[in-house]
Amino acid sequence: MKKVLYIHGFASAGSTGSATQMRNHLYPQGVQVMSPDVPVDPLEAISFLKTFVEGEQPDLIVATSMGALYAEQLKGFPRILVNPSFHMARLLMFRGLGRHEFRNKRQDGATEFKVDKAMIQAFQQVEKDSFKGIDDREKALVWGLFGKQDKLVNCQADFQKHYGKAQMQLFEGEHFLNDKVLSHVVMPLVERIINEK
């Protein structure tokens, strides 16, 4: 059975509706969708994900927002980065300090978490490893999908600088995925990549 890893965004969880919809769509095609809860601490998160992909060897990684910051660093795997948020430290410094509620149910039962200066410093540390070791093979493994109406994050210039325009696609939509974007933009690309493997 082929495997897709879905990496959720900030203040979310593996139970997000996008992962559930992907699972329902792909399972009848013999594709397993894995969507674990990513640790809140950025350094724990990147370590957890590197260990996870090493063990599971997914055929494809689909990641949104903060999840795409991490996924970009998971070299060697085909990756779709949807509205990647490559500058989480800066984003949270200006509008994210304090307590946040999780938007989706976490497996450990946690309902909220705190963003403090230590977390922002951890994001800065993780971000230092972004865009390293990108050769032609890596460029061919990474796709960037960007919502034209995304008012929260715009990292198109970063993606274009490091990965080029060839695998960049703009879509009608905002930062957060909805059913329409998932069905008409993300899933056709997922299926194409999975079927080519």
N, C-alpha and C positions, 0 to 999 in steps of 0.2 A: 504494500500500500504506500502510495506517495504521501509525503508530509509537507504541510505548510505551517510555518510558525507565524502567528500574528502577535505583534508587540504593540501594546496599547500606549496611549498618550498619558499626559500628566493628570494626576488626580483620578485616574480610572482604574480598571482591573481587567483581568482576563475574561470576566463575565460580560464585558461590553457587548452591546447589540450587534456591532459590526462583526465581531468574531463569531457570534451565534449565527448570524445570517450567512456568513461564509461557510460555516460548518454545515448548515442545512443544505446549502447549494452544492457543496463539493462532495459530501459524504456519499451520495448516490453514484458519484463518478469514481469512487474508490480512492478518495483523497481524505486524509485525516488532517483536521485543523487543530493545532495545539495553541492554546492562549493562556499561558501562566500569568499569575500576578507578578509584576516586576517589583522588586524591592524599592522602597521610597528613596533610600540613600543612593545617590548616583554611583558611587564607587562599588557598592554592593551590587547594584543593578547591572553594571557592565560586566563585573566578574561572574555573576549568576548567568547572564545571557551567553557569555563566551563558553562557560562550562556546559550550558544547556545545548547549544548548537553542536558542540564537540560530541556530546553523547547521542543526540537525536539525529544529527546529519539531515536537516530538512532540505527538501528539494527547492523550496522557495521561502523567503521571509517577506512578509508584508508588515509595514510599520507606519504608524501615524504620529505626527507631531514630535513630542519628546522621544517616543519609541524609535522614530527614524534617526534621531541623533545617535542612539545606541546602535541601531542596525547598520548605519553607515560604516561602523568600525568592525563589523562582523565579516571580515574579508573572506573571499573564496566562495561565498554563497550568492545565488541570484537574489536580489533585493529590490522591492518596490518601496520607495520612500514617498509617503503621501503627506503633503504639507509639512515637510521636515522643519523642526525647530532646532536649528544648530546652535543657537545662542540662548540657552535656557538661563544661564547665570545672569545675563543682562536683563532678560525679560522679567525674571523673578525679583531682581534687585529693585526694579522700578515699580512693579505692581503685583508683587506676590508674597511679600513677607507676612508672616502670621499664620493663623490656623486656616486649614482648608478641609472641606468635607469631600470624601470620595464620591464620585458620581455614579459608581457602580459597586456592587457587592464584592467585598474582598473575602478570600477563603479563610483568612485568619480572624474575620469578624470586625476588623478595624473599621471605624466609620470616619475618622478624621486624622490629620497629620499636621505637622508644623513645618513651615519653611523658615529657617533661620540663617544667619550668616555662615554657619558651618556647612549647611547644605549648598549654599551658593558657591562657597569655595570648592566644595566637592564637584559641583558642575563645572567650574572653571578648570579643574584638574582633568576631568573626563574630556572636556572640549579641546584640550591641548593635543589629544590623540586623533582628532578629526582630520580627515583628508590626508592621511599618511599612506605611503606605499601604493598610490594609484597608478597602475600601468594600463596598457590597452586592454588587457584581459579583465581587469577590474571594471574599467569603464563599460565594457560590454555586459557586465553582470548587474548593473545598477540602473534603475529607471526612477525618474522623479516626476510625480504628479502634483500639480499646483492649482488650487482653486483661484479663479480670477477675482472672486469677491472675498478672499481671505483678508480680514481686517486685523487679525490677531498676530500673524507671523508672515513674513515674506523673506524667504531664503533662496529665491530663484537665482539671484546673482552668485551666491556661494556655490550652488549646484552647477550652474553653467560654467563658472570659472574652473572647477575641478573635474567635472564629468562631461562638459560640453553640452551642446543643444540636441544632439542626435536622439537621446533617450529621455528628453524632457517633453512633458505634455501638459498643456493648460486645459482646465475644464471649468464649466459653469458651475460654481459652487463656492461655499465658504470654507472656514477652517475645519469644522467638524463634519465628519462623513454623515450622509443621510442615505436612506435606502436607494434613492434614485442614482446618486453618484456611485454608490457601491455596485449596483446592478449594471449600470451603463458605462462606467469608466474603469473601475478597479477590476471587477470580475472578468471582463473579456481579456484583459492583460494577464491576469492570473492564469486563466485557462490556456491562453496561448503559450505562456512560458512553461507551464506544467506539461502540456502536450508535446512540446519540443524536446523535453528531457528523455 
